[in-house]
Amino acid sequence: MEYNIYAVWDFISLLKTLQNNLTCSSVPCFHKGSADTRHLINEIAVGKESYVDLEGKRKSHFELYLDAVKQFAADISKIKLFITALIKDSDFNAAFVHSQTPKEASEFIDFTFKIISSNKAYLSNE
């Protein structure tokens, strides 16, 4: 669970990239691609960002997963340090070092963000 929390966070970053690249999430609004694709991506994003927990509070999938990790008494300090460091200066390598992110998690995130930074839509058969 302590490693998987990075994948949960990572997935939302990938999803937001798809939302930015394949739907209209900018101003002024210029619709992109097919309405079916936009609907699918936006529907997934709404689902991942607005679950309702057992107390009736809206939370993202990531926030729910953090709650679950805490219930199992697993350590969430590294993911929290990672996100805090990343917010501070947007330097992934520094955030990995500062938070002592597990090697497997940092490699997973590096791979995803290479895809994200490629700026490819990944809709064609390239």
Secondary structure by P-SEA (a helix, b strand, c coil): cccaaaaaaaaaaaaaaaaaccccccccccccccaaaaaaaaaaaaaaccccccccccccaaaaaaaaaaaacccaaaaaaaaaaaaacccaaaaaaaacccaaaaaaaaaaaaaaaccccccccc
